[in-house]
């Protein structure tokens, strides 16, 4: 199969469906007893994108997303792309012809996970550096391999990352794209998000090392005009700035764009100065937030900046104090999002992110108490970390009014988690089941804006053999000089 062309067509029907769909085959049908008969999947696909389409999830264990909302047993009705009703008898009036009814009695129905900060362009490099520290990561990905990226490689990286996220129940990513070497590279990244069918926030940024076209940040104007004609579409735009530069932040503010930034005491020392210039606002997302002063945390809290922490990345790479800044955030009243950062050393898996954060944070609380130290934030609960991975992630993405929780009027970004598997039964506490027991393999189905993306444990309409070939070819191209030198 030839690789997809990288035309700059505006967002429309996903090219992935035609490029990677099984030729002449019906998408993989559910096994007997799974979610529903194959005809349900056929109906879901037949009416994809239909504003009047109705999907009724019946008898589900519904997890809202916010820690202070009770788990309920009942129905969720989706009309078009949005959640229309939630409750014990939701949708009963429309149950019948024209409504796809899914028996979810053996499933937890919850909002899709939101990754607040992910460098999706590195997708074909997954697993390439399992033991790297931060300097090793920079040397390999940014100094050595990043300059070798063609636009096609950016497309492949974003595609691979988006698909693994969807398979793992992550329905939204903030795509921190800090290898935008040319306008074509940025176009390729955006088109891969469209093609994968994920909800994405593309955050374009300049490369950190090597030669590039110097088209950033002004290329954001072209991207806005060419791809982002509607604020309601699945993929939206913002700036990423790795340097926290005042001129760059003004550029974004003037265009009404959010800014995502890598923030830590080792990288950024001008938060106070930026605040004095009026440039630290609620339209900012700060990643990592390691080693910041009390004054800086107060500025973040008072201005409404959104914050995310990276439990596995911060500890594995040895970033800053090498411990996620969750307690610092909680101490000033900020409930952070969660992010996976990149896949060079570990896979995209929000279940693990939640588990690692829980153990690290609670371990430190107990350590502090056992040492008789002054009390800090309380131990996080399973409900807290689930909220961090959903609703607070949506805040970081600037999409809290659109996704991150199961609420009437929000987009139907939903996942179903099987509770009949050996590791999830008997699902005594649904939230504990999600946070402490489930894994991506338990995600039976994934919906983005009401459209099915995963069904019976498999991505819909995606030929993974073809994707694998693209990933391997791109990876081998990028690594060729490195392997030749060794």
C-alpha positions in Angstrom: 0.0 0.0 0.0 1.3 3.4 -0.9 1.6 6.0 1.8 -1.1 8.6 1.9 -0.5 11.9 0.1 -0.2 14.9 2.2 -2.5 17.3 0.4 -3.6 20.3 2.4 -7.3 19.6 2.1 -9.5 21.2 4.7 -11.1 19.0 7.3 -13.8 16.8 5.9 -14.6 13.1 5.9 -11.6 11.2 7.2 -9.2 10.1 4.6 -8.1 7.4 7.0 -11.3 5.6 6.4 -10.6 5.1 2.7 -6.8 4.9 3.0 -6.5 2.3 5.7 -9.9 0.6 5.6 -9.9 -3.1 4.8 -10.6 -3.3 1.1 -14.1 -4.7 0.4 -14.5 -6.0 3.9 -17.1 -5.2 6.6 -15.4 -3.8 9.7 -14.6 -6.4 12.3 -17.9 -7.5 13.9 -18.4 -8.0 17.6 -18.1 -11.5 18.9 -21.2 -13.2 20.2 -22.4 -11.7 23.4 -20.2 -8.6 23.1 -21.9 -5.1 23.3 -24.4 -5.8 20.5 -24.9 -7.6 17.2 -22.9 -6.7 14.1 -25.9 -5.0 12.7 -25.5 -2.3 15.4 -22.0 -1.5 14.2 -23.3 -1.4 10.6 -25.9 1.1 11.7 -23.4 3.2 13.7 -21.2 3.5 10.6 -24.0 4.0 8.2 -25.2 7.1 10.1 -21.8 8.5 11.1 -21.9 12.2 11.3 -25.7 12.3 11.0 -27.1 15.1 13.3 -30.3 13.2 13.9 -28.7 9.8 14.7 -29.7 8.3 18.0 -27.6 6.0 20.2 -29.0 4.7 23.4 -26.6 3.1 25.9 -28.9 1.0 28.2 -28.3 -0.2 31.8 -24.7 1.1 32.0 -22.7 1.9 35.1 -22.3 5.6 34.3 -19.2 7.4 35.7 -19.6 11.2 35.4 -16.0 12.3 35.4 -16.1 14.7 38.3 -15.0 13.2 41.7 -18.0 14.8 43.5 -20.6 13.2 41.2 -22.1 9.8 42.2 -21.9 6.8 39.9 -25.3 5.9 38.6 -26.9 2.9 36.9 -28.9 3.9 33.9 -29.1 5.1 30.3 -27.3 7.7 28.2 -29.0 8.9 25.0 -26.8 10.4 22.3 -28.4 12.5 19.5 -26.0 13.4 16.7 -22.7 14.3 18.3 -24.1 15.3 21.7 -25.3 13.7 25.0 -29.1 14.4 25.1 -30.3 12.6 28.2 -28.7 10.9 31.2 -30.7 8.9 33.8 -32.5 5.7 34.7 -35.1 6.2 32.0 -33.2 8.3 29.5 -34.1 7.6 25.9 -37.1 5.3 26.6 -39.4 7.5 24.5 -37.2 7.0 21.4 -36.3 3.4 21.9 -37.3 1.7 18.6 -36.7 2.1 14.9 -34.2 4.8 14.1 -32.3 4.3 17.5 -29.3 2.1 17.8 -29.7 0.5 21.2 -26.6 -0.9 23.0 -26.9 -3.1 26.0 -24.1 -1.8 28.3 -25.1 -3.7 31.4 -21.7 -5.3 31.6 -19.8 -2.1 31.1 -18.7 1.1 32.7 -19.6 4.0 30.5 -17.4 7.0 31.2 -16.0 10.1 29.4 -13.0 9.4 27.2 -9.6 10.3 28.7 -8.0 13.6 27.9 -4.2 13.8 27.5 -3.2 17.4 28.4 0.2 17.3 26.8 1.6 14.8 24.3 4.3 15.1 21.7 2.4 13.1 19.1 5.0 13.6 16.3 7.3 11.0 18.0 4.8 8.2 17.5 7.0 5.9 15.3 9.8 6.3 17.9 7.8 4.6 20.6 10.0 2.2 22.7 13.2 3.5 21.2 14.7 4.7 24.5 13.4 2.8 27.5 16.2 3.8 29.8 16.8 7.4 28.7 17.1 10.3 31.1 16.1 13.8 30.0 19.4 14.6 28.4 19.3 11.3 26.5 15.8 12.0 25.3 16.9 15.5 24.0 19.9 14.1 22.3 18.0 11.3 20.6 14.7 12.8 19.7 15.4 16.5 19.2 19.1 16.8 18.3 19.6 13.6 16.3 16.2 12.3 14.9 14.1 15.5 14.9 16.1 17.2 12.1 15.7 14.2 9.9 11.9 14.3 9.9 10.2 14.8 6.6 6.6 16.0 6.5 5.6 12.4 5.9 7.3 11.3 9.1 5.3 13.9 11.1 2.1 12.5 9.6 3.1 9.0 10.5 4.1 9.9 14.0 0.8 11.8 14.7 -1.2 9.0 13.1 0.4 6.3 15.2 0.1 8.3 18.4 -3.6 9.1 17.7 -4.5 5.5 17.0 -2.8 4.1 20.0 -4.6 6.8 22.1 -8.0 6.0 20.7 -7.4 2.3 21.3 -6.5 3.0 24.9 -9.6 5.2 25.5 -8.0 8.6 25.1 -10.4 10.6 23.0 -8.7 14.0 23.2 -5.0 14.9 23.0 -3.2 18.3 23.2 -0.7 17.7 20.4 2.4 19.6 21.5 4.1 19.7 18.1 7.6 21.1 18.8 9.2 19.9 15.5 7.4 22.1 13.1 10.3 22.5 10.6 8.3 23.6 7.6 4.7 24.6 6.8 4.3 21.1 5.3 5.3 19.5 8.6 2.5 21.4 10.4 0.0 20.5 7.7 1.0 16.9 8.0 0.5 16.9 11.7 -3.0 18.4 11.5 -4.1 16.1 8.7 -3.1 13.0 10.7 -5.3 14.2 13.6 -8.2 14.7 11.2 -7.6 11.3 9.6 -7.4 9.4 12.9 -10.7 10.8 14.0 -9.5 11.8 17.4 -10.3 15.1 19.1 -7.1 17.0 18.9 -5.7 20.4 19.9 -2.8 21.0 17.6 -0.2 23.2 19.3 2.4 24.2 16.8 5.9 25.0 18.0 9.4 25.7 16.7 12.0 22.9 16.7 14.4 23.0 19.5 17.5 22.1 17.5 18.7 22.0 13.8 17.8 23.9 10.7 14.2 24.9 9.9 12.3 27.3 7.7 11.7 30.0 10.4 8.0 30.0 9.4 6.8 29.8 13.0 4.9 31.5 14.6 3.5 33.3 11.5 2.5 30.0 9.9 -0.2 29.8 12.6 -2.1 32.3 10.5 -2.0 30.0 7.5 -3.0 27.0 9.6 -5.9 29.0 11.0 -7.2 30.0 7.6 -6.6 26.7 5.9 -7.8 24.1 8.5 -9.7 25.8 11.3 -12.7 27.5 9.8 -15.0 26.4 12.6 -14.6 26.4 16.4 -16.9 23.4 16.6 -14.7 21.0 14.7 -12.8 18.0 16.2 -9.4 19.5 15.7 -8.6 23.0 17.0 -5.5 25.2 17.1 -3.2 26.8 19.6 0.5 27.8 20.0 3.1 25.8 21.9 6.0 27.9 23.1 8.9 26.1 24.8 10.8 29.3 25.7 8.0 31.4 27.4 8.9 34.3 25.2 6.9 37.5 25.7 6.7 38.4 22.0 5.4 34.9 21.2 2.7 35.0 23.9 1.6 38.4 22.6 1.4 37.0 19.1 -0.9 34.2 20.3 -3.0 36.6 22.5 -3.6 38.9 19.5 -5.0 36.0 17.6 -7.1 34.6 20.4 -5.0 31.5 20.6 -4.3 29.5 23.7 -0.6 28.8 24.6 0.9 25.6 25.9 4.3 25.8 27.6 6.8 23.5 29.2 7.2 25.1 32.6 9.9 24.2 35.2 12.5 26.0 37.2 15.3 24.5 35.1 13.8 25.8 31.9 11.7 29.0 32.6 12.6 31.8 35.1 10.4 34.6 33.8 6.9 33.7 35.0 6.8 36.7 37.4 8.0 39.1 34.6 5.5 37.7 32.1 2.8 38.2 34.7 3.8 41.8 35.3 3.3 42.3 31.5 -0.2 40.9 31.8 0.7 37.9 29.7 -0.1 35.1 32.1 -3.8 34.4 31.6 -6.5 31.7 31.8 -5.8 30.9 28.2 -2.5 29.2 29.1 -1.7 25.5 29.8 1.4 24.9 31.8 3.0 21.4 31.4 5.1 19.8 34.1 5.3 22.8 36.5 8.4 21.5 38.3 10.3 23.3 41.0 8.3 26.5 40.9 8.3 29.0 43.7 5.4 29.8 46.0 5.1 33.2 44.2 4.9 31.5 40.9 2.2 29.0 42.1 0.2 31.9 43.4 0.3 33.7 40.1 -0.8 30.5 38.3 -3.7 30.0 40.7 -4.8 33.7 40.6 -4.7 34.0 36.8 -6.6 30.7 36.1 -3.7 29.0 34.2 -4.4 25.3 33.6 -1.9 22.9 34.8 -1.0 19.3 34.0 1.4 16.9 35.6 3.3 13.9 34.1 3.6 11.1 36.7 5.7 8.7 34.6 7.7 11.2 32.4 8.8 13.4 35.3 10.1 10.4 37.4 11.6 8.4 34.5 13.4 11.2 32.8 14.5 12.9 36.1 12.9 16.2 35.3 13.3 19.0 37.9 12.7 17.5 41.3 11.8 14.3 39.6 8.4 14.1 41.2 5.1 15.3 39.7 3.9 18.6 41.0 0.5 17.4 42.1 0.8 18.5 45.7 2.1 21.9 44.7 -1.0 22.3 42.5 -3.4 21.0 45.1 -1.9 23.3 47.8 -3.1 26.4 45.8 -6.5 24.9 44.9 -5.6 23.7 41.4 -6.9 20.3 40.3 -4.4 19.4 37.5 -4.8 17.4 34.3 -2.7 14.4 33.5 -0.4 14.0 30.5 1.8 11.2 29.1 4.4 13.5 27.4 5.8 11.1 24.8 6.2 7.4 24.0 9.9 7.0 23.6 10.1 5.1 26.9 6.6 4.0 27.8 3.3 3.5 26.1 0.3 5.8 25.9 -1.8 4.4 28.8 -3.8 6.7 31.0 -4.7 3.8 33.3 -1.0 3.5 34.3 -0.7 7.3 34.5 -3.5 7.3 37.1 -2.1 4.4 39.0 1.4 5.8 39.1 0.2 9.2 40.4 -1.9 7.6 43.0 0.9 5.5 44.4 3.5 8.3 44.2 1.3 11.0 45.8 -0.1 8.8 48.6 3.3 7.4 49.3 4.7 10.9 49.8 1.8 11.9 52.1 2.4 8.8 54.3 6.1 9.4 54.3 5.6 13.0 55.4 3.2 12.0 58.1 5.4 9.2 59.4 8.3 11.6 59.7 6.1 14.0 61.7 6.4 16.8 59.1 3.9 19.6 58.7 0.7 18.4 57.0 0.3 19.0 53.3 -2.4 18.0 50.8 -4.4 15.0 51.7 -4.0 11.7 49.9 -5.7 11.8 46.5 -8.6 9.5 46.0 -9.4 7.2 43.0 -12.2 9.8 42.2 -9.6 12.6 42.2 -7.2 11.0 39.7 -10.1 9.9 37.4 -11.2 13.6 37.4 -7.6 14.6 36.6 -7.6 12.3 33.6 -10.9 13.5 32.2 -12.5 16.7 33.3 -9.3 18.5 34.3 -7.7 17.4 31.1 -10.5 19.0 29.2 -9.8 22.2 31.1 -6.2 22.0 29.9 -7.4 21.5 26.3 -9.7 24.5 26.6 -12.6 22.2 26.0 -14.2 21.8 29.3 -17.6 23.0 27.9 -17.3 20.4 25.2 -15.9 17.2 26.7 -14.4 15.6 29.8 -17.6 14.5 31.6 -20.9 12.9 30.9 -23.3 15.8 30.9 -26.3 16.8 28.8 -25.1 19.1 25.9 -21.5 17.9 25.9 -20.0 16.1 23.0 -20.4 12.3 23.2 -16.7 11.4 23.7 -17.4 8.2 25.5 -15.6 4.9 26.3 -17.0 1.6 27.5 -15.0 -0.6 29.8 -15.7 -4.3 30.0 -16.4 -5.5 33.6 -16.6 -9.2 32.7 -12.8 -9.6 32.2 -10.8 -11.5 34.8 -9.1 -8.3 36.0 -12.2 -6.1 36.2 -14.8 -8.4 37.7 -16.8 -8.0 39.8 -16.4 -4.2 39.6 -17.5 -3.6 43.1 -16.4 0.0 43.0 -16.6 1.2 39.4 -14.2 4.1 39.9 -11.6 1.9 41.7 -12.0 -0.6 38.8 -11.1 2.1 36.3 -8.2 3.6 38.3 -6.7 0.5 39.9 -7.6 -2.6 37.9 -8.4 -1.8 34.2 -6.1 -1.5 31.3 -6.4 -0.5 27.6 -7.4 -4.0 26.7 -10.6 -3.6 28.7 -11.7 -0.7 26.6 -14.4 -2.4 24.5 -15.7 0.7 22.6 -14.7 4.3 21.9 -16.9 7.1 20.6 -15.7 10.5 19.6 -18.5 13.1 19.0 -20.9 10.1 18.8 -19.0 8.4 16.1 -17.6 4.9 16.8 -13.8 4.6 16.7 -13.3 1.3 18.5 -15.7 -1.7 18.7 -15.3 -5.0 20.5 -11.8 -4.2 21.4 -10.6 -3.3 17.9 -10.2 0.0 16.1 -12.9 0.5 13.4 -12.0 0.8 9.8 -8.2 0.8 10.4 -5.8 -1.7 8.8 -3.1 -1.9 11.5 -0.9 -3.9 9.2 -0.7 -0.9 6.9 -0.1 1.5 9.7 2.6 -0.8 11.0 4.4 -0.7 7.7 4.3 3.0 7.6 5.6 3.3 11.1 8.4 0.8 10.5 9.5 2.5 7.2 9.5 6.0 8.9 11.3 4.7 11.9 14.0 3.0 9.8 14.5 6.2 7.7 15.0 8.3 10.8 17.4 5.8 12.4 19.4 5.0 9.4 22.3 7.4 10.0 22.4 6.5 13.7 22.6 2.8 13.0 25.2 3.3 10.3 27.4 5.3 12.7 27.3 2.4 15.2 
